[in-house]
């Protein structure tokens, strides 16, 4: 059986870091190996921000997270998403062959533009994707302005 893995330069550096950390940990009997070290750092998540139907839409991929564990807030015109992915305890550290899941805290924040109304914000969580919709204020919605032809003065 074969597995296809998309390779990027950063994947290669991560794999190198992980491998070197495990080698050093095995020589030094370090409990702070790469697998346990993942719990100490925030993990990145895929995000998208776009405009659609007079809304500013934020999408955040949070696979493996329960909706009840997501904290969504707006304070001082800053939108914040916070959560934590906890490492499962059903597998002992010595029994892992490979790991690429990331565990730990996640926090993402965006400064909202003045052209949106956060008081009318709505959010939906479906299939591991949090979608936040914030309506744009009417003054910020673009509209076409007609340019009138002026009659030239007869000389």
C-alpha positions as CSV (number, residue, x, y, z in Angstrom):
1,X,0.0,0.0,0.0
2,X,1.3,3.5,-0.9
3,X,0.5,6.8,0.6
4,X,0.7,10.0,-1.4
5,X,2.1,13.0,0.5
6,X,2.3,16.5,-0.8
7,X,5.8,17.8,-0.4
8,X,6.7,21.3,0.3
9,X,10.0,22.8,1.5
10,X,8.5,23.5,5.0
11,X,7.4,19.8,5.3
12,X,11.0,18.8,4.7
13,X,12.3,21.1,7.4
14,X,9.6,20.0,9.8
15,X,10.5,16.3,9.2
16,X,14.2,17.1,9.7
17,X,13.5,19.0,12.9
18,X,11.3,16.1,14.2
19,X,13.9,13.5,13.2
20,X,16.8,15.3,14.8
21,X,14.8,16.0,17.9
22,X,13.9,12.3,18.3
23,X,17.6,11.3,17.7
24,X,18.8,13.7,20.4
25,X,16.0,12.7,22.7
26,X,16.9,9.0,22.4
27,X,20.6,9.7,23.2
28,X,19.8,12.1,26.1
29,X,16.7,10.2,27.2
30,X,14.8,13.5,27.0
31,X,11.1,13.4,27.8
32,X,10.7,16.7,25.9
33,X,10.9,14.9,22.5
34,X,9.2,16.2,19.4
35,X,5.9,14.4,20.0
36,X,5.5,15.8,23.5
37,X,6.8,19.2,22.4
38,X,3.9,19.6,20.0
39,X,1.6,20.1,23.0
40,X,3.5,23.2,24.1
41,X,3.0,25.2,21.0
42,X,0.1,26.7,19.2
43,X,-0.8,24.9,16.0
44,X,-1.6,26.7,12.7
45,X,-4.9,26.3,11.1
46,X,-6.1,27.0,7.5
47,X,-8.0,30.3,7.2
48,X,-9.8,32.1,4.4
49,X,-11.2,35.7,4.4
50,X,-13.3,36.9,1.5
51,X,-16.3,39.1,0.6
52,X,-19.6,37.6,-0.6
53,X,-23.1,38.9,-0.9
54,X,-22.4,42.0,1.2
55,X,-20.8,40.0,3.9
56,X,-17.2,39.7,5.1
57,X,-16.7,35.9,5.5
58,X,-14.0,34.3,7.7
59,X,-13.5,30.5,7.4
60,X,-11.3,28.6,9.9
61,X,-10.5,24.9,9.5
62,X,-10.8,23.2,12.9
63,X,-10.9,19.4,12.2
64,X,-11.3,17.2,15.2
65,X,-12.6,20.1,17.4
66,X,-16.1,20.0,19.1
67,X,-18.2,23.1,18.6
68,X,-18.6,23.5,22.3
69,X,-14.8,23.9,22.6
70,X,-14.6,26.9,20.3
71,X,-14.5,30.4,21.9
72,X,-15.6,33.1,19.4
73,X,-15.5,36.7,20.5
74,X,-15.2,40.3,19.4
75,X,-13.5,42.9,21.6
76,X,-12.3,46.4,20.7
77,X,-13.1,45.6,17.0
78,X,-10.9,42.5,17.1
79,X,-12.4,39.1,16.1
80,X,-10.9,36.2,18.0
81,X,-11.2,32.4,17.6
82,X,-9.7,30.3,20.4
83,X,-9.8,26.5,20.9
84,X,-7.6,23.6,22.0
85,X,-7.0,20.2,20.4
86,X,-6.1,17.7,23.1
87,X,-3.9,14.8,22.5
88,X,-5.6,11.4,22.8
89,X,-4.4,9.2,25.6
90,X,-5.4,5.9,24.2
91,X,-1.9,5.3,22.6
92,X,1.2,5.2,24.7
93,X,4.2,7.4,23.6
94,X,6.4,4.3,22.9
95,X,3.8,2.8,20.6
96,X,3.7,5.6,18.0
97,X,5.3,4.8,14.6
98,X,4.4,8.1,12.9
99,X,2.6,11.3,13.9
100,X,1.6,14.3,11.9
101,X,-1.5,15.6,13.9
102,X,-0.8,18.8,15.8
103,X,-2.2,19.3,19.3
104,X,-2.4,22.3,21.6
105,X,-3.9,25.7,21.7
106,X,-5.1,27.6,18.7
107,X,-5.8,31.3,18.6
108,X,-6.4,33.5,15.6
109,X,-7.4,37.1,15.6
110,X,-8.2,39.7,13.0
111,X,-8.7,43.4,13.3
112,X,-12.1,44.1,11.7
113,X,-12.5,46.8,9.1
114,X,-14.7,49.8,9.9
115,X,-17.0,48.8,7.0
116,X,-18.6,45.9,8.9
117,X,-21.2,45.5,11.6
118,X,-19.9,43.0,14.2
119,X,-23.2,43.3,16.2
120,X,-25.0,41.4,13.5
121,X,-22.3,38.7,13.1
122,X,-23.3,35.1,12.7
123,X,-21.3,31.9,12.9
124,X,-21.8,28.3,11.8
125,X,-19.7,25.2,12.4
126,X,-20.1,22.4,9.9
127,X,-17.8,19.5,8.9
128,X,-14.9,20.9,11.0
129,X,-15.0,24.4,9.4
130,X,-16.1,27.5,11.3
131,X,-17.7,30.1,9.1
132,X,-18.2,33.6,10.4
133,X,-20.3,36.1,8.4
134,X,-20.2,39.7,9.2
135,X,-22.5,42.1,7.3
136,X,-20.9,45.1,5.6
137,X,-22.5,48.4,6.5
138,X,-24.6,49.9,3.8
139,X,-22.2,52.9,3.3
140,X,-19.4,50.4,2.5
141,X,-21.3,48.5,-0.1
142,X,-20.0,49.6,-3.5
143,X,-22.5,50.9,-6.1
144,X,-22.1,52.2,-9.6
145,X,-22.4,55.9,-9.9
146,X,-23.7,57.3,-13.1
147,X,-21.7,60.1,-14.7
148,X,-23.8,62.6,-16.5
149,X,-22.7,64.4,-19.6
150,X,-22.6,68.2,-19.2
151,X,-23.7,70.3,-22.0
152,X,-20.8,72.3,-23.3
153,X,-21.3,76.1,-23.4
154,X,-21.6,77.6,-26.9
155,X,-18.8,79.9,-27.6
